[in-house]
Amino acid sequence: MKRATSIEALLRKSQTVFTGLKRAYDASLQDKPLAEYLKASIKHGNEVVYKPEMPVTWEVRPIFNHEIPK
């Protein structure tokens, strides 16, 4: 019984990720290049994988109190 619960929890998590990605994709449709990029770069099946055709280097900075540092 515990295994079934674990599988159900995994499926719920997978569905939650898929739903979030679908919402992001739908919201990006106003920006056609972004929508095409997301569609080509995110694969989903048993796992969700972000794998763009060309490697991307992300620059990230911490945000404190919802403010973007200058």
PDB file of N, CA, C, O and CB in Angstrom:
ATOM      1  N   MET A   1       0.823  -1.202   0.000  1.00  0.00           N
ATOM      2  CA  MET A   1       0.000   0.000   0.000  1.00  0.00           C
ATOM      3  C   MET A   1       0.864   1.261   0.000  1.00  0.00           C
ATOM      4  O   MET A   1       0.527   2.243  -0.662  1.00  0.00           O
ATOM      5  CB  MET A   1      -0.935   0.001   1.210  1.00  0.00           C
ATOM      6  N   LYS A   2       1.960   1.238   0.730  1.00  0.00           N
ATOM      7  CA  LYS A   2       2.816   2.409   0.777  1.00  0.00           C
ATOM      8  C   LYS A   2       3.412   2.711  -0.592  1.00  0.00           C
ATOM      9  O   LYS A   2       3.547   3.876  -0.964  1.00  0.00           O
ATOM     10  CB  LYS A   2       3.923   2.212   1.801  1.00  0.00           C
ATOM     11  N   ARG A   3       3.765   1.683  -1.337  1.00  0.00           N
ATOM     12  CA  ARG A   3       4.331   1.883  -2.677  1.00  0.00           C
ATOM     13  C   ARG A   3       3.319   2.576  -3.586  1.00  0.00           C
ATOM     14  O   ARG A   3       3.683   3.478  -4.340  1.00  0.00           O
ATOM     15  CB  ARG A   3       4.763   0.532  -3.292  1.00  0.00           C
ATOM     16  N   ALA A   4       2.078   2.170  -3.524  1.00  0.00           N
ATOM     17  CA  ALA A   4       1.045   2.813  -4.349  1.00  0.00           C
ATOM     18  C   ALA A   4       0.933   4.289  -3.995  1.00  0.00           C
ATOM     19  O   ALA A   4       0.767   5.136  -4.874  1.00  0.00           O
ATOM     20  CB  ALA A   4      -0.324   2.113  -4.161  1.00  0.00           C
ATOM     21  N   THR A   5       1.025   4.592  -2.706  1.00  0.00           N
ATOM     22  CA  THR A   5       0.959   5.991  -2.277  1.00  0.00           C
ATOM     23  C   THR A   5       2.146   6.764  -2.841  1.00  0.00           C
ATOM     24  O   THR A   5       1.988   7.905  -3.276  1.00  0.00           O
ATOM     25  CB  THR A   5       0.932   6.094  -0.731  1.00  0.00           C
ATOM     26  N   SER A   6       3.314   6.168  -2.838  1.00  0.00           N
ATOM     27  CA  SER A   6       4.500   6.829  -3.382  1.00  0.00           C
ATOM     28  C   SER A   6       4.341   7.078  -4.879  1.00  0.00           C
ATOM     29  O   SER A   6       4.697   8.149  -5.370  1.00  0.00           O
ATOM     30  CB  SER A   6       5.757   5.985  -3.115  1.00  0.00           C
ATOM     31  N   ILE A   7       3.820   6.117  -5.589  1.00  0.00           N
ATOM     32  CA  ILE A   7       3.599   6.275  -7.029  1.00  0.00           C
ATOM     33  C   ILE A   7       2.568   7.360  -7.286  1.00  0.00           C
ATOM     34  O   ILE A   7       2.739   8.185  -8.184  1.00  0.00           O
ATOM     35  CB  ILE A   7       3.143   4.947  -7.662  1.00  0.00           C
ATOM     36  N   GLU A   8       1.503   7.361  -6.503  1.00  0.00           N
ATOM     37  CA  GLU A   8       0.478   8.401  -6.670  1.00  0.00           C
ATOM     38  C   GLU A   8       1.062   9.785  -6.392  1.00  0.00           C
ATOM     39  O   GLU A   8       0.758  10.740  -7.107  1.00  0.00           O
ATOM     40  CB  GLU A   8      -0.723   8.134  -5.734  1.00  0.00           C
ATOM     41  N   ALA A   9       1.893   9.898  -5.363  1.00  0.00           N
ATOM     42  CA  ALA A   9       2.515  11.190  -5.042  1.00  0.00           C
ATOM     43  C   ALA A   9       3.435  11.629  -6.171  1.00  0.00           C
ATOM     44  O   ALA A   9       3.463  12.807  -6.527  1.00  0.00           O
ATOM     45  CB  ALA A   9       3.301  11.105  -3.717  1.00  0.00           C
ATOM     46  N   LEU A  10       4.180  10.699  -6.731  1.00  0.00           N
ATOM     47  CA  LEU A  10       5.066  11.015  -7.847  1.00  0.00           C
ATOM     48  C   LEU A  10       4.274  11.479  -9.061  1.00  0.00           C
ATOM     49  O   LEU A  10       4.663  12.436  -9.731  1.00  0.00           O
ATOM     50  CB  LEU A  10       5.918   9.800  -8.209  1.00  0.00           C
ATOM     51  N   LEU A  11       3.180  10.815  -9.342  1.00  0.00           N
ATOM     52  CA  LEU A  11       2.334  11.217 -10.474  1.00  0.00           C
ATOM     53  C   LEU A  11       1.733  12.601 -10.257  1.00  0.00           C
ATOM     54  O   LEU A  11       1.640  13.393 -11.194  1.00  0.00           O
ATOM     55  CB  LEU A  11       1.215  10.194 -10.694  1.00  0.00           C
ATOM     56  N   ARG A  12       1.324  12.893  -9.021  1.00  0.00           N
ATOM     57  CA  ARG A  12       0.777  14.233  -8.712  1.00  0.00           C
ATOM     58  C   ARG A  12       1.844  15.305  -8.926  1.00  0.00           C
ATOM     59  O   ARG A  12       1.571  16.362  -9.496  1.00  0.00           O
ATOM     60  CB  ARG A  12       0.250  14.290  -7.248  1.00  0.00           C
ATOM     61  N   LYS A  13       3.068  15.017  -8.459  1.00  0.00           N
ATOM     62  CA  LYS A  13       4.154  15.982  -8.641  1.00  0.00           C
ATOM     63  C   LYS A  13       4.449  16.189 -10.117  1.00  0.00           C
ATOM     64  O   LYS A  13       4.651  17.319 -10.561  1.00  0.00           O
ATOM     65  CB  LYS A  13       5.419  15.515  -7.911  1.00  0.00           C
ATOM     66  N   SER A  14       4.473  15.113 -10.869  1.00  0.00           N
ATOM     67  CA  SER A  14       4.727  15.200 -12.301  1.00  0.00           C
ATOM     68  C   SER A  14       3.649  16.034 -12.990  1.00  0.00           C
ATOM     69  O   SER A  14       3.954  16.866 -13.844  1.00  0.00           O
ATOM     70  CB  SER A  14       4.793  13.796 -12.919  1.00  0.00           C
ATOM     71  N   GLN A  15       2.404  15.810 -12.621  1.00  0.00           N
ATOM     72  CA  GLN A  15       1.295  16.559 -13.209  1.00  0.00           C
ATOM     73  C   GLN A  15       1.387  18.038 -12.838  1.00  0.00           C
ATOM     74  O   GLN A  15       1.081  18.903 -13.658  1.00  0.00           O
ATOM     75  CB  GLN A  15      -0.053  15.976 -12.746  1.00  0.00           C
ATOM     76  N   THR A  16       1.806  18.329 -11.612  1.00  0.00           N
ATOM     77  CA  THR A  16       1.954  19.717 -11.169  1.00  0.00           C
ATOM     78  C   THR A  16       3.024  20.430 -11.996  1.00  0.00           C
ATOM     79  O   THR A  16       2.825  21.569 -12.420  1.00  0.00           O
ATOM     80  CB  THR A  16       2.312  19.772  -9.666  1.00  0.00           C
ATOM     81  N   VAL A  17       4.154  19.766 -12.225  1.00  0.00           N
ATOM     82  CA  VAL A  17       5.222  20.356 -13.035  1.00  0.00           C
ATOM     83  C   VAL A  17       4.734  20.569 -14.468  1.00  0.00           C
ATOM     84  O   VAL A  17       4.953  21.631 -15.050  1.00  0.00           O
ATOM     85  CB  VAL A  17       6.486  19.454 -13.021  1.00  0.00           C
ATOM     86  N   PHE A  18       4.076  19.564 -15.031  1.00  0.00           N
ATOM     87  CA  PHE A  18       3.575  19.675 -16.396  1.00  0.00           C
ATOM     88  C   PHE A  18       2.586  20.834 -16.515  1.00  0.00           C
ATOM     89  O   PHE A  18       2.645  21.602 -17.475  1.00  0.00           O
ATOM     90  CB  PHE A  18       2.911  18.359 -16.833  1.00  0.00           C
ATOM     91  N   THR A  19       1.686  20.964 -15.554  1.00  0.00           N
ATOM     92  CA  THR A  19       0.691  22.051 -15.575  1.00  0.00           C
ATOM     93  C   THR A  19       1.380  23.408 -15.500  1.00  0.00           C
ATOM     94  O   THR A  19       1.005  24.335 -16.219  1.00  0.00           O
ATOM     95  CB  THR A  19      -0.310  21.900 -14.404  1.00  0.00           C
ATOM     96  N   GLY A  20       2.383  23.531 -14.638  1.00  0.00           N
ATOM     97  CA  GLY A  20       3.126  24.789 -14.529  1.00  0.00           C
ATOM     98  C   GLY A  20       3.844  25.142 -15.819  1.00  0.00           C
ATOM     99  O   GLY A  20       3.837  26.296 -16.248  1.00  0.00           O
ATOM    100  N   LEU A  21       4.461  24.145 -16.434  1.00  0.00           N
ATOM    101  CA  LEU A  21       5.142  24.390 -17.703  1.00  0.00           C
ATOM    102  C   LEU A  21       4.153  24.770 -18.795  1.00  0.00           C
ATOM    103  O   LEU A  21       4.440  25.645 -19.612  1.00  0.00           O
ATOM    104  CB  LEU A  21       5.939  23.161 -18.125  1.00  0.00           C
ATOM    105  N   LYS A  22       3.008  24.131 -18.819  1.00  0.00           N
ATOM    106  CA  LYS A  22       1.984  24.453 -19.826  1.00  0.00           C
ATOM    107  C   LYS A  22       1.494  25.887 -19.645  1.00  0.00           C
ATOM    108  O   LYS A  22       1.298  26.607 -20.623  1.00  0.00           O
ATOM    109  CB  LYS A  22       0.792  23.464 -19.733  1.00  0.00           C
ATOM    110  N   ARG A  23       1.298  26.296 -18.404  1.00  0.00           N
ATOM    111  CA  ARG A  23       0.873  27.685 -18.146  1.00  0.00           C
ATOM    112  C   ARG A  23       1.935  28.675 -18.619  1.00  0.00           C
ATOM    113  O   ARG A  23       1.614  29.692 -19.234  1.00  0.00           O
ATOM    114  CB  ARG A  23       0.591  27.897 -16.638  1.00  0.00           C
ATOM    115  N   ALA A  24       3.199  28.372 -18.330  1.00  0.00           N
ATOM    116  CA  ALA A  24       4.284  29.257 -18.767  1.00  0.00           C
ATOM    117  C   ALA A  24       4.339  29.318 -20.292  1.00  0.00           C
ATOM    118  O   ALA A  24       4.509  30.390 -20.872  1.00  0.00           O
ATOM    119  CB  ALA A  24       5.640  28.776 -18.202  1.00  0.00           C
ATOM    120  N   TYR A  25       4.196  28.168 -20.928  1.00  0.00           N
ATOM    121  CA  TYR A  25       4.212  28.126 -22.391  1.00  0.00           C
ATOM    122  C   TYR A  25       3.037  28.918 -22.961  1.00  0.00           C
ATOM    123  O   TYR A  25       3.215  29.717 -23.880  1.00  0.00           O
ATOM    124  CB  TYR A  25       4.167  26.666 -22.893  1.00  0.00           C
ATOM    125  N   ASP A  26       1.845  28.701 -22.424  1.00  0.00           N
ATOM    126  CA  ASP A  26       0.664  29.421 -22.912  1.00  0.00           C
ATOM    127  C   ASP A  26       0.833  30.926 -22.737  1.00  0.00           C
ATOM    128  O   ASP A  26       0.435  31.702 -23.606  1.00  0.00           O
ATOM    129  CB  ASP A  26      -0.599  28.944 -22.177  1.00  0.00           C
ATOM    130  N   ALA A  27       1.428  31.344 -21.607  1.00  0.00           N
ATOM    131  CA  ALA A  27       1.645  32.770 -21.361  1.00  0.00           C
ATOM    132  C   ALA A  27       2.676  33.337 -22.327  1.00  0.00           C
ATOM    133  O   ALA A  27       2.637  34.524 -22.652  1.00  0.00           O
ATOM    134  CB  ALA A  27       2.095  33.004 -19.915  1.00  0.00           C
ATOM    135  N   SER A  28       3.601  32.493 -22.788  1.00  0.00           N
ATOM    136  CA  SER A  28       4.661  32.968 -23.681  1.00  0.00           C
ATOM    137  C   SER A  28       4.210  33.065 -25.133  1.00  0.00           C
ATOM    138  O   SER A  28       4.963  33.547 -25.979  1.00  0.00           O
ATOM    139  CB  SER A  28       5.858  32.052 -23.588  1.00  0.00           C
ATOM    140  N   LEU A  29       2.995  32.617 -25.435  1.00  0.00           N
ATOM    141  CA  LEU A  29       2.548  32.603 -26.831  1.00  0.00           C
ATOM    142  C   LEU A  29       2.513  33.997 -27.451  1.00  0.00           C
ATOM    143  O   LEU A  29       2.576  34.131 -28.673  1.00  0.00           O
ATOM    144  CB  LEU A  29       1.174  31.975 -26.925  1.00  0.00           C
ATOM    145  N   GLN A  30       2.413  35.033 -26.624  1.00  0.00           N
ATOM    146  CA  GLN A  30       2.433  36.391 -27.155  1.00  0.00           C
ATOM    147  C   GLN A  30       3.819  36.734 -27.694  1.00  0.00           C
ATOM    148  O   GLN A  30       3.961  37.626 -28.530  1.00  0.00           O
ATOM    149  CB  GLN A  30       2.015  37.399 -26.073  1.00  0.00           C
ATOM    150  N   ASP A  31       4.830  36.031 -27.217  1.00  0.00           N
ATOM    151  CA  ASP A  31       6.204  36.216 -27.680  1.00  0.00           C
ATOM    152  C   ASP A  31       6.584  34.958 -28.453  1.00  0.00           C
ATOM    153  O   ASP A  31       7.121  34.010 -27.880  1.00  0.00           O
ATOM    154  CB  ASP A  31       7.201  36.485 -26.476  1.00  0.00           C
ATOM    155  N   LYS A  32       6.307  34.953 -29.748  1.00  0.00           N
ATOM    156  CA  LYS A  32       6.463  33.741 -30.556  1.00  0.00           C
ATOM    157  C   LYS A  32       7.861  33.121 -30.468  1.00  0.00           C
ATOM    158  O   LYS A  32       7.960  31.903 -30.321  1.00  0.00           O
ATOM    159  CB  LYS A  32       6.149  34.055 -31.992  1.00  0.00           C
ATOM    160  N   PRO A  33       8.948  33.902 -30.552  1.00  0.00           N
ATOM    161  CA  PRO A  33      10.268  33.271 -30.427  1.00  0.00           C
ATOM    162  C   PRO A  33      10.462  32.567 -29.075  1.00  0.00           C
ATOM    163  O   PRO A  33      11.044  31.483 -29.016  1.00  0.00           O
ATOM    164  CB  PRO A  33      11.360  34.320 -30.616  1.00  0.00           C
ATOM    165  N   LEU A  34       9.976  33.182 -27.997  1.00  0.00           N
ATOM    166  CA  LEU A  34      10.091  32.543 -26.681  1.00  0.00           C
ATOM    167  C   LEU A  34       9.277  31.256 -26.632  1.00  0.00           C
ATOM    168  O   LEU A  34       9.750  30.247 -26.109  1.00  0.00           O
ATOM    169  CB  LEU A  34       9.627  33.504 -25.573  1.00  0.00           C
ATOM    170  N   ALA A  35       8.075  31.277 -27.162  1.00  0.00           N
ATOM    171  CA  ALA A  35       7.223  30.087 -27.170  1.00  0.00           C
ATOM    172  C   ALA A  35       7.886  28.952 -27.944  1.00  0.00           C
ATOM    173  O   ALA A  35       7.877  27.804 -27.501  1.00  0.00           O
ATOM    174  CB  ALA A  35       5.848  30.413 -27.779  1.00  0.00           C
ATOM    175  N   GLU A  36       8.457  29.274 -29.096  1.00  0.00           N
ATOM    176  CA  GLU A  36       9.129  28.251 -29.895  1.00  0.00           C
ATOM    177  C   GLU A  36      10.360  27.709 -29.172  1.00  0.00           C
ATOM    178  O   GLU A  36      10.640  26.511 -29.213  1.00  0.00           O
ATOM    179  CB  GLU A  36       9.529  28.819 -31.262  1.00  0.00           C
ATOM    180  N   TYR A  37      11.090  28.607 -28.510  1.00  0.00           N
ATOM    181  CA  TYR A  37      12.278  28.183 -27.756  1.00  0.00           C
ATOM    182  C   TYR A  37      11.884  27.227 -26.636  1.00  0.00           C
ATOM    183  O   TYR A  37      12.500  26.175 -26.470  1.00  0.00           O
ATOM    184  CB  TYR A  37      13.023  29.407 -27.174  1.00  0.00           C
ATOM    185  N   LEU A  38      10.856  27.591 -25.865  1.00  0.00           N
ATOM    186  CA  LEU A  38      10.419  26.729 -24.761  1.00  0.00           C
ATOM    187  C   LEU A  38       9.942  25.373 -25.271  1.00  0.00           C
ATOM    188  O   LEU A  38      10.263  24.336 -24.690  1.00  0.00           O
ATOM    189  CB  LEU A  38       9.299  27.409 -23.964  1.00  0.00           C
ATOM    190  N   LYS A  39       9.191  25.387 -26.336  1.00  0.00           N
ATOM    191  CA  LYS A  39       8.670  24.138 -26.890  1.00  0.00           C
ATOM    192  C   LYS A  39       9.810  23.228 -27.354  1.00  0.00           C
ATOM    193  O   LYS A  39       9.748  22.012 -27.173  1.00  0.00           O
ATOM    194  CB  LYS A  39       7.713  24.429 -28.061  1.00  0.00           C
ATOM    195  N   ALA A  40      10.837  23.808 -27.945  1.00  0.00           N
ATOM    196  CA  ALA A  40      11.961  23.015 -28.438  1.00  0.00           C
ATOM    197  C   ALA A  40      12.907  22.573 -27.323  1.00  0.00           C
ATOM    198  O   ALA A  40      13.584  21.554 -27.460  1.00  0.00           O
ATOM    199  CB  ALA A  40      12.731  23.807 -29.469  1.00  0.00           C
ATOM    200  N   SER A  41      12.964  23.325 -26.221  1.00  0.00           N
ATOM    201  CA  SER A  41      13.968  23.079 -25.192  1.00  0.00           C
ATOM    202  C   SER A  41      13.486  22.239 -24.012  1.00  0.00           C
ATOM    203  O   SER A  41      14.311  21.695 -23.278  1.00  0.00           O
ATOM    204  CB  SER A  41      14.465  24.373 -24.685  1.00  0.00           C
ATOM    205  N   ILE A  42      12.195  22.120 -23.813  1.00  0.00           N
ATOM    206  CA  ILE A  42      11.675  21.384 -22.661  1.00  0.00           C
ATOM    207  C   ILE A  42      11.004  20.112 -23.150  1.00  0.00           C
ATOM    208  O   ILE A  42      10.050  20.146 -23.927  1.00  0.00           O
ATOM    209  CB  ILE A  42      10.679  22.252 -21.841  1.00  0.00           C
ATOM    210  N   LYS A  43      11.520  19.002 -22.681  1.00  0.00           N
ATOM    211  CA  LYS A  43      10.968  17.692 -23.026  1.00  0.00           C
ATOM    212  C   LYS A  43      10.343  17.096 -21.775  1.00  0.00           C
ATOM    213  O   LYS A  43      10.885  17.234 -20.678  1.00  0.00           O
ATOM    214  CB  LYS A  43      12.068  16.743 -23.614  1.00  0.00           C
ATOM    215  N   HIS A  44       9.219  16.441 -21.935  1.00  0.00           N
ATOM    216  CA  HIS A  44       8.601  15.800 -20.774  1.00  0.00           C
ATOM    217  C   HIS A  44       8.096  14.427 -21.161  1.00  0.00           C
ATOM    218  O   HIS A  44       7.623  14.204 -22.275  1.00  0.00           O
ATOM    219  CB  HIS A  44       7.450  16.660 -20.212  1.00  0.00           C
ATOM    220  N   GLY A  45       8.205  13.545 -20.244  1.00  0.00           N
ATOM    221  CA  GLY A  45       7.780  12.151 -20.378  1.00  0.00           C
ATOM    222  C   GLY A  45       7.813  11.598 -18.972  1.00  0.00           C
ATOM    223  O   GLY A  45       7.040  12.027 -18.116  1.00  0.00           O
ATOM    224  N   ASN A  46       8.693  10.655 -18.724  1.00  0.00           N
ATOM    225  CA  ASN A  46       8.876  10.185 -17.349  1.00  0.00           C
ATOM    226  C   ASN A  46       9.540  11.245 -16.495  1.00  0.00           C
ATOM    227  O   ASN A  46       9.353  11.280 -15.278  1.00  0.00           O
ATOM    228  CB  ASN A  46       9.705   8.903 -17.325  1.00  0.00           C
ATOM    229  N   GLU A  47      10.322  12.117 -17.134  1.00  0.00           N
ATOM    230  CA  GLU A  47      11.002  13.215 -16.452  1.00  0.00           C
ATOM    231  C   GLU A  47      10.833  14.477 -17.285  1.00  0.00           C
ATOM    232  O   GLU A  47      10.603  14.415 -18.493  1.00  0.00           O
ATOM    233  CB  GLU A  47      12.513  12.893 -16.222  1.00  0.00           C
ATOM    234  N   VAL A  48      10.952  15.622 -16.620  1.00  0.00           N
ATOM    235  CA  VAL A  48      10.973  16.891 -17.342  1.00  0.00           C
ATOM    236  C   VAL A  48      12.433  17.270 -17.515  1.00  0.00           C
ATOM    237  O   VAL A  48      13.194  17.290 -16.548  1.00  0.00           O
ATOM    238  CB  VAL A  48      10.164  18.018 -16.585  1.00  0.00           C
ATOM    239  N   VAL A  49      12.822  17.572 -18.746  1.00  0.00           N
ATOM    240  CA  VAL A  49      14.218  17.880 -19.034  1.00  0.00           C
ATOM    241  C   VAL A  49      14.286  19.190 -19.817  1.00  0.00           C
ATOM    242  O   VAL A  49      13.599  19.369 -20.823  1.00  0.00           O
ATOM    243  CB  VAL A  49      14.893  16.721 -19.828  1.00  0.00           C
ATOM    244  N   TYR A  50      15.127  20.097 -19.335  1.00  0.00           N
ATOM    245  CA  TYR A  50      15.414  21.332 -20.062  1.00  0.00           C
ATOM    246  C   TYR A  50      16.728  21.104 -20.795  1.00  0.00           C
ATOM    247  O   TYR A  50      17.782  20.993 -20.169  1.00  0.00           O
ATOM    248  CB  TYR A  50      15.492  22.591 -19.094  1.00  0.00           C
ATOM    249  N   LYS A  51      16.668  21.035 -22.106  1.00  0.00           N
ATOM    250  CA  LYS A  51      17.860  20.766 -22.907  1.00  0.00           C
ATOM    251  C   LYS A  51      17.790  21.588 -24.186  1.00  0.00           C
ATOM    252  O   LYS A  51      17.317  21.107 -25.216  1.00  0.00           O
ATOM    253  CB  LYS A  51      17.990  19.248 -23.229  1.00  0.00           C
ATOM    254  N   PRO A  52      18.267  22.836 -24.118  1.00  0.00           N
ATOM    255  CA  PRO A  52      18.252  23.671 -25.323  1.00  0.00           C
ATOM    256  C   PRO A  52      19.245  23.147 -26.355  1.00  0.00           C
ATOM    257  O   PRO A  52      20.202  22.451 -26.016  1.00  0.00           O
ATOM    258  CB  PRO A  52      18.576  25.134 -24.971  1.00  0.00           C
ATOM    259  N   GLU A  53      19.004  23.491 -27.615  1.00  0.00           N
ATOM    260  CA  GLU A  53      19.910  23.055 -28.688  1.00  0.00           C
ATOM    261  C   GLU A  53      21.331  23.579 -28.459  1.00  0.00           C
ATOM    262  O   GLU A  53      22.306  22.843 -28.613  1.00  0.00           O
ATOM    263  CB  GLU A  53      19.386  23.533 -30.059  1.00  0.00           C
ATOM    264  N   MET A  54      21.433  24.847 -28.092  1.00  0.00           N
ATOM    265  CA  MET A  54      22.736  25.456 -27.807  1.00  0.00           C
ATOM    266  C   MET A  54      22.829  25.659 -26.297  1.00  0.00           C
ATOM    267  O   MET A  54      21.859  26.101 -25.681  1.00  0.00           O
ATOM    268  CB  MET A  54      22.923  26.824 -28.583  1.00  0.00           C
ATOM    269  N   PRO A  55      23.970  25.347 -25.687  1.00  0.00           N
ATOM    270  CA  PRO A  55      24.108  25.544 -24.237  1.00  0.00           C
ATOM    271  C   PRO A  55      23.835  26.996 -23.840  1.00  0.00           C
ATOM    272  O   PRO A  55      24.186  27.924 -24.569  1.00  0.00           O
ATOM    273  CB  PRO A  55      25.516  25.133 -23.776  1.00  0.00           C
ATOM    274  N   VAL A  56      23.213  27.178 -22.695  1.00  0.00           N
ATOM    275  CA  VAL A  56      22.871  28.503 -22.201  1.00  0.00           C
ATOM    276  C   VAL A  56      23.566  28.702 -20.859  1.00  0.00           C
ATOM    277  O   VAL A  56      23.531  27.823 -19.998  1.00  0.00           O
ATOM    278  CB  VAL A  56      21.322  28.680 -22.068  1.00  0.00           C
ATOM    279  N   THR A  57      24.192  29.848 -20.686  1.00  0.00           N
ATOM    280  CA  THR A  57      24.774  30.207 -19.408  1.00  0.00           C
ATOM    281  C   THR A  57      23.856  31.236 -18.767  1.00  0.00           C
ATOM    282  O   THR A  57      23.617  32.308 -19.322  1.00  0.00           O
ATOM    283  CB  THR A  57      26.234  30.756 -19.570  1.00  0.00           C
ATOM    284  N   TRP A  58      23.347  30.894 -17.595  1.00  0.00           N
ATOM    285  CA  TRP A  58      22.419  31.781 -16.897  1.00  0.00           C
ATOM    286  C   TRP A  58      23.194  32.623 -15.897  1.00  0.00           C
ATOM    287  O   TRP A  58      24.031  32.107 -15.156  1.00  0.00           O
ATOM    288  CB  TRP A  58      21.298  30.974 -16.185  1.00  0.00           C
ATOM    289  N   GLU A  59      22.915  33.913 -15.880  1.00  0.00           N
ATOM    290  CA  GLU A  59      23.479  34.797 -14.861  1.00  0.00           C
ATOM    291  C   GLU A  59      22.395  35.019 -13.825  1.00  0.00           C
ATOM    292  O   GLU A  59      21.322  35.537 -14.133  1.00  0.00           O
ATOM    293  CB  GLU A  59      23.984  36.162 -15.475  1.00  0.00           C
ATOM    294  N   VAL A  60      22.682  34.628 -12.603  1.00  0.00           N
ATOM    295  CA  VAL A  60      21.676  34.774 -11.546  1.00  0.00           C
ATOM    296  C   VAL A  60      22.251  35.591 -10.406  1.00  0.00           C
ATOM    297  O   VAL A  60      23.439  35.507 -10.094  1.00  0.00           O
ATOM    298  CB  VAL A  60      21.201  33.392 -11.035  1.00  0.00           C
ATOM    299  N   ARG A  61      21.390  36.379  -9.792  1.00  0.00           N
ATOM    300  CA  ARG A  61      21.757  37.186  -8.638  1.00  0.00           C
ATOM    301  C   ARG A  61      20.675  37.011  -7.588  1.00  0.00           C
ATOM    302  O   ARG A  61      19.503  36.846  -7.926  1.00  0.00           O
ATOM    303  CB  ARG A  61      21.939  38.690  -9.022  1.00  0.00           C
ATOM    304  N   PRO A  62      21.053  37.045  -6.327  1.00  0.00           N
ATOM    305  CA  PRO A  62      20.040  36.886  -5.277  1.00  0.00           C
ATOM    306  C   PRO A  62      19.093  38.085  -5.223  1.00  0.00           C
ATOM    307  O   PRO A  62      19.479  39.215  -5.523  1.00  0.00           O
ATOM    308  CB  PRO A  62      20.716  36.695  -3.913  1.00  0.00           C
ATOM    309  N   ILE A  63      17.877  37.819  -4.845  1.00  0.00           N
ATOM    310  CA  ILE A  63      16.882  38.868  -4.656  1.00  0.00           C
ATOM    311  C   ILE A  63      16.535  38.894  -3.174  1.00  0.00           C
ATOM    312  O   ILE A  63      16.169  37.865  -2.605  1.00  0.00           O
ATOM    313  CB  ILE A  63      15.602  38.630  -5.547  1.00  0.00           C
ATOM    314  N   PHE A  64      16.645  40.044  -2.553  1.00  0.00           N
ATOM    315  CA  PHE A  64      16.344  40.202  -1.140  1.00  0.00           C
ATOM    316  C   PHE A  64      15.097  41.060  -0.986  1.00  0.00           C
ATOM    317  O   PHE A  64      14.988  42.130  -1.585  1.00  0.00           O
ATOM    318  CB  PHE A  64      17.539  40.828  -0.385  1.00  0.00           C
ATOM    319  N   ASN A  65      14.171  40.585  -0.189  1.00  0.00           N
ATOM    320  CA  ASN A  65      12.930  41.326   0.061  1.00  0.00           C
ATOM    321  C   ASN A  65      12.236  41.716  -1.236  1.00  0.00           C
ATOM    322  O   ASN A  65      11.694  42.815  -1.355  1.00  0.00           O
ATOM    323  CB  ASN A  65      13.218  42.576   0.885  1.00  0.00           C
ATOM    324  N   HIS A  66      12.255  40.817  -2.196  1.00  0.00           N
ATOM    325  CA  HIS A  66      11.580  40.999  -3.489  1.00  0.00           C
ATOM    326  C   HIS A  66      12.107  42.198  -4.273  1.00  0.00           C
ATOM    327  O   HIS A  66      11.405  42.731  -5.132  1.00  0.00           O
ATOM    328  CB  HIS A  66      10.091  41.158  -3.273  1.00  0.00           C
ATOM    329  N   GLU A  67      13.335  42.627  -3.984  1.00  0.00           N
ATOM    330  CA  GLU A  67      13.940  43.731  -4.719  1.00  0.00           C
ATOM    331  C   GLU A  67      15.127  43.208  -5.497  1.00  0.00           C
ATOM    332  O   GLU A  67      15.906  42.401  -4.989  1.00  0.00           O
ATOM    333  CB  GLU A  67      14.366  44.876  -3.767  1.00  0.00           C
ATOM    334  N   ILE A  68      15.264  43.655  -6.703  1.00  0.00           N
ATOM    335  CA  ILE A  68      16.379  43.239  -7.536  1.00  0.00           C
ATOM    336  C   ILE A  68      17.579  44.148  -7.220  1.00  0.00           C
ATOM    337  O   ILE A  68      17.481  45.371  -7.327  1.00  0.00           O
ATOM    338  CB  ILE A  68      15.998  43.297  -9.062  1.00  0.00           C
ATOM    339  N   PRO A  69      18.717  43.538  -6.828  1.00  0.00           N
ATOM    340  CA  PRO A  69      19.886  44.381  -6.509  1.00  0.00           C
ATOM    341  C   PRO A  69      20.407  45.088  -7.754  1.00  0.00           C
ATOM    342  O   PRO A  69      20.285  44.584  -8.870  1.00  0.00           O
ATOM    343  CB  PRO A  69      21.012  43.533  -5.880  1.00  0.00           C
ATOM    344  N   LYS A  70      20.985  46.255  -7.543  1.00  0.00           N
ATOM    345  CA  LYS A  70      21.529  47.049  -8.657  1.00  0.00           C
ATOM    346  C   LYS A  70      22.991  46.791  -8.829  1.00  0.00           C
ATOM    347  O   LYS A  70      23.619  47.369  -9.715  1.00  0.00           O
ATOM    348  CB  LYS A  70      21.294  48.533  -8.439  1.00  0.00           C
TER     349      LYS A  70
END
